[in-house]
Amino acid sequence: MRSGAERNRGRNLGWVAVMALAGLVAGAPAARAATLPFTGSLSILLGSFGIGIPGGGIATVNGSSGFGHLDSIAIPAGAFDAQGLTVSIPTTAAFPLRGIQLTAANADGAFTKPGPGSIGILGAAKLCLFGPCSGAVANLVVPLDVVGVGGTTYVTGAVNVTVVGAPWTSGTVAIGASTAHGFSHGPASQTSSTARASGVLQLVTPIFISTNLAGDFSAVPAFGVLNLHFVPEPATLVLVGAGLLVTAAIGRR
């Protein structure tokens, strides 16, 4: 039978091991303090419908300072990429638009909270007019390079379209009575510590679209939404699992 002193030494050694692993877990991000993996989506909302591109990558957070309260973020080009992504639009939603085919990817860009920040979209949206994209009467290809950056694009065809873009923000943007909201929150109760695993950042940008059509379709409000969810790195998950195994072993002894 082990003496009380031996049992205490065993418990102390166990806690030392747990604390050492905890220190490794806490220190794991420090080795790559300026980067953090993320998953998310890049979406364009037009009226009551939208089209979204899923993606992910490695973000550079807060420049060289890394984790903590999120102040700035940079994402690489191509984190969100779609080739011929097509959605159909109900007849009454945005006449004569009946579908959108999106071939686009994000450019590399940076954002400093609360904004504005410039993250461009490279590519174009093919607008399918008077019929679905599989049998449209006419198509209109609209470049997306002003979205998330700023500027104006003019396209002429069966319908003339003007697109006015703007940078991204984590605040609220409005076009007439329509609004979109950005936000950021961290894991658990750490509402402002988004620059760590389980933090979420959502950026929005207004897209003002005008046409030469009459009535409600002369101006169409649209919004870009960029949602980033930061996730733990595999090495961190392994360390956490090891810590749990040590704790379980101590419990059995």
PLY file of the C-alpha trace (Angstrom):
ply
format ascii 1.0
element vertex 253
property float x
property float y
property float z
element edge 252
property int vertex1
property int vertex2
end_header
0.00 0.00 0.00
1.29 3.43 -0.89
1.83 5.91 1.92
0.06 9.26 2.02
3.29 11.02 1.06
3.71 8.77 -2.00
0.14 9.41 -3.11
0.68 13.17 -2.73
3.87 12.97 -4.79
1.98 11.05 -7.49
-0.78 13.63 -7.58
1.73 16.48 -7.70
3.61 14.87 -10.58
0.30 14.34 -12.38
-0.65 17.98 -12.00
2.82 19.04 -13.16
2.27 16.97 -16.32
-1.17 18.49 -16.86
0.13 22.03 -16.34
3.03 21.37 -18.70
0.64 20.19 -21.39
-1.58 23.18 -20.72
1.44 25.40 -21.17
2.18 23.71 -24.48
-1.43 24.20 -25.60
-1.36 27.85 -24.58
2.00 28.29 -26.25
1.14 26.39 -29.43
-0.37 29.40 -31.22
2.66 31.51 -30.23
4.81 29.50 -32.62
2.59 30.79 -35.43
1.29 33.85 -33.62
0.52 35.82 -36.78
-1.56 33.16 -38.55
-4.85 31.40 -37.89
-6.81 28.88 -40.02
-10.36 29.75 -41.02
-13.37 28.40 -42.86
-16.28 30.48 -44.11
-18.22 31.80 -47.06
-18.28 34.70 -49.49
-21.85 35.55 -50.49
-23.71 38.04 -52.64
-27.24 38.81 -51.45
-29.66 40.25 -53.99
-33.10 40.98 -52.64
-34.55 37.84 -51.04
-32.03 35.37 -52.48
-28.28 34.95 -52.57
-25.37 32.97 -53.94
-22.52 31.84 -51.69
-19.01 30.45 -52.19
-17.65 28.25 -49.38
-13.93 28.31 -48.67
-11.14 28.56 -46.16
-7.43 29.17 -45.69
-4.87 30.74 -43.39
-5.40 34.32 -42.24
-2.69 36.67 -41.03
-4.03 38.20 -37.83
-2.93 41.49 -36.26
0.18 41.72 -38.41
3.18 40.48 -36.42
1.45 40.65 -33.02
-0.81 37.66 -33.63
-3.51 36.58 -31.20
-5.61 38.65 -28.78
-8.22 41.22 -29.69
-8.64 41.32 -33.44
-7.36 44.59 -34.89
-6.49 43.59 -38.45
-6.65 40.59 -40.73
-5.31 39.65 -44.17
-6.58 36.73 -46.25
-4.88 35.16 -49.27
-6.19 35.18 -52.82
-8.34 32.23 -53.83
-9.56 31.33 -50.34
-13.06 31.51 -51.87
-13.29 30.27 -55.47
-16.28 29.36 -57.66
-16.30 28.19 -61.28
-19.71 28.33 -62.94
-21.71 28.29 -59.70
-25.35 28.76 -60.80
-28.52 29.71 -58.93
-32.04 30.12 -60.31
-34.22 33.10 -59.43
-38.03 33.06 -59.18
-39.85 34.83 -62.00
-41.17 37.65 -59.81
-38.03 38.24 -57.70
-35.97 40.47 -59.99
-37.45 40.54 -63.48
-35.99 40.05 -66.07
-33.20 38.32 -64.10
-33.88 34.56 -63.90
-30.50 33.22 -62.85
-26.91 34.03 -61.96
-23.79 32.08 -62.90
-20.80 33.05 -60.82
-17.17 32.53 -61.81
-15.11 34.42 -59.28
-12.52 34.27 -56.51
-11.37 36.70 -53.86
-8.21 38.71 -54.35
-5.75 38.95 -51.50
-6.77 41.77 -49.22
-6.62 43.23 -45.76
-9.06 44.63 -43.25
-8.52 46.75 -40.14
-11.38 46.75 -37.66
-13.95 48.32 -37.91
-13.05 49.20 -41.51
-13.17 50.16 -44.23
-11.04 47.41 -45.71
-10.30 46.37 -49.27
-10.78 42.73 -50.34
-11.61 42.52 -54.03
-13.46 39.90 -56.04
-11.83 38.77 -59.29
-14.21 37.44 -61.91
-17.73 38.11 -63.11
-21.38 37.26 -62.67
-23.29 36.16 -65.77
-26.84 37.47 -65.48
-29.33 35.20 -67.23
-32.21 37.33 -68.56
-35.80 36.38 -69.47
-35.08 32.70 -68.78
-32.97 30.36 -66.61
-29.25 30.09 -67.31
-29.84 26.83 -69.17
-32.00 28.66 -71.74
-31.70 32.41 -71.25
-32.96 34.73 -73.98
-30.01 37.03 -73.30
-26.99 37.11 -70.99
-25.18 40.01 -69.41
-21.67 39.55 -67.97
-20.98 41.93 -65.09
-17.39 42.25 -63.74
-17.19 42.12 -59.94
-13.91 43.95 -59.45
-15.54 46.97 -57.76
-17.25 44.84 -55.08
-15.43 45.08 -51.75
-13.05 47.70 -53.13
-14.98 50.67 -54.50
-15.64 52.20 -57.90
-18.21 51.93 -60.67
-18.75 49.43 -63.49
-21.00 50.03 -66.53
-22.34 47.19 -68.68
-24.60 47.61 -71.70
-26.68 44.97 -73.46
-30.27 43.74 -73.41
-30.42 45.64 -70.11
-28.00 48.39 -69.13
-26.53 47.88 -65.67
-24.44 50.11 -63.41
-22.72 48.57 -60.36
-21.26 50.75 -57.61
-19.02 49.00 -55.07
-17.55 49.96 -51.71
-15.01 48.61 -49.18
-15.87 46.13 -46.40
-16.90 46.97 -42.83
-17.74 45.09 -39.65
-20.48 47.62 -38.96
-23.86 48.13 -40.62
-24.42 49.23 -44.22
-27.65 50.39 -45.84
-29.03 50.93 -49.33
-32.36 52.70 -48.96
-34.45 50.70 -46.50
-32.32 47.53 -46.91
-29.50 46.85 -44.44
-26.79 44.26 -43.80
-24.84 43.80 -40.59
-21.26 42.88 -39.90
-20.13 41.62 -36.51
-17.33 39.94 -34.63
-17.34 37.78 -31.54
-14.95 35.43 -29.84
-15.23 32.03 -28.19
-17.44 31.67 -25.12
-17.62 34.98 -23.24
-14.61 36.56 -24.94
-16.79 38.75 -27.10
-13.99 40.87 -28.52
-11.21 38.26 -28.73
-11.95 37.06 -32.23
-8.30 36.55 -33.19
-8.25 33.00 -31.81
-9.85 29.64 -32.47
-13.69 29.69 -32.47
-13.81 33.44 -33.10
-16.10 34.72 -35.84
-15.78 37.79 -38.05
-18.45 38.89 -40.53
-17.80 41.73 -42.95
-20.36 43.39 -45.21
-20.23 45.69 -48.21
-23.04 47.50 -50.07
-23.48 46.88 -53.81
-25.69 49.46 -55.49
-27.13 48.20 -58.80
-29.13 50.41 -61.15
-30.65 49.57 -64.54
-32.51 51.28 -67.37
-35.68 49.37 -66.46
-38.69 51.16 -65.05
-40.28 50.90 -61.62
-38.90 48.76 -58.81
-36.19 47.30 -61.03
-34.51 50.61 -61.80
-32.50 50.26 -58.56
-31.70 46.91 -56.91
-29.98 46.82 -53.48
-27.41 44.05 -53.02
-24.81 43.21 -50.40
-21.60 41.25 -50.16
-21.12 39.19 -46.98
-17.78 37.69 -45.95
-18.00 35.31 -42.98
-14.85 33.91 -41.36
-14.83 31.27 -38.60
-11.42 30.70 -37.04
-10.64 27.05 -36.26
-7.98 25.31 -34.13
-4.89 23.96 -35.83
-4.45 20.13 -35.79
-1.36 20.39 -33.54
-3.37 22.25 -30.92
-6.11 19.59 -31.02
-3.48 16.84 -30.50
-2.09 18.61 -27.44
-5.56 19.09 -25.98
-6.30 15.39 -26.51
-3.03 14.43 -24.83
-3.91 16.60 -21.85
-7.27 14.88 -21.51
-5.59 11.44 -21.61
-3.17 12.42 -18.85
-6.06 13.71 -16.74
-7.96 10.46 -17.26
-4.92 8.38 -16.31
-4.47 10.37 -13.12
-8.13 9.87 -12.31
-7.79 6.08 -12.68
-4.73 5.99 -10.39
0 1
1 2
2 3
3 4
4 5
5 6
6 7
7 8
8 9
9 10
10 11
11 12
12 13
13 14
14 15
15 16
16 17
17 18
18 19
19 20
20 21
21 22
22 23
23 24
24 25
25 26
26 27
27 28
28 29
29 30
30 31
31 32
32 33
33 34
34 35
35 36
36 37
37 38
38 39
39 40
40 41
41 42
42 43
43 44
44 45
45 46
46 47
47 48
48 49
49 50
50 51
51 52
52 53
53 54
54 55
55 56
56 57
57 58
58 59
59 60
60 61
61 62
62 63
63 64
64 65
65 66
66 67
67 68
68 69
69 70
70 71
71 72
72 73
73 74
74 75
75 76
76 77
77 78
78 79
79 80
80 81
81 82
82 83
83 84
84 85
85 86
86 87
87 88
88 89
89 90
90 91
91 92
92 93
93 94
94 95
95 96
96 97
97 98
98 99
99 100
100 101
101 102
102 103
103 104
104 105
105 106
106 107
107 108
108 109
109 110
110 111
111 112
112 113
113 114
114 115
115 116
116 117
117 118
118 119
119 120
120 121
121 122
122 123
123 124
124 125
125 126
126 127
127 128
128 129
129 130
130 131
131 132
132 133
133 134
134 135
135 136
136 137
137 138
138 139
139 140
140 141
141 142
142 143
143 144
144 145
145 146
146 147
147 148
148 149
149 150
150 151
151 152
152 153
153 154
154 155
155 156
156 157
157 158
158 159
159 160
160 161
161 162
162 163
163 164
164 165
165 166
166 167
167 168
168 169
169 170
170 171
171 172
172 173
173 174
174 175
175 176
176 177
177 178
178 179
179 180
180 181
181 182
182 183
183 184
184 185
185 186
186 187
187 188
188 189
189 190
190 191
191 192
192 193
193 194
194 195
195 196
196 197
197 198
198 199
199 200
200 201
201 202
202 203
203 204
204 205
205 206
206 207
207 208
208 209
209 210
210 211
211 212
212 213
213 214
214 215
215 216
216 217
217 218
218 219
219 220
220 221
221 222
222 223
223 224
224 225
225 226
226 227
227 228
228 229
229 230
230 231
231 232
232 233
233 234
234 235
235 236
236 237
237 238
238 239
239 240
240 241
241 242
242 243
243 244
244 245
245 246
246 247
247 248
248 249
249 250
250 251
251 252
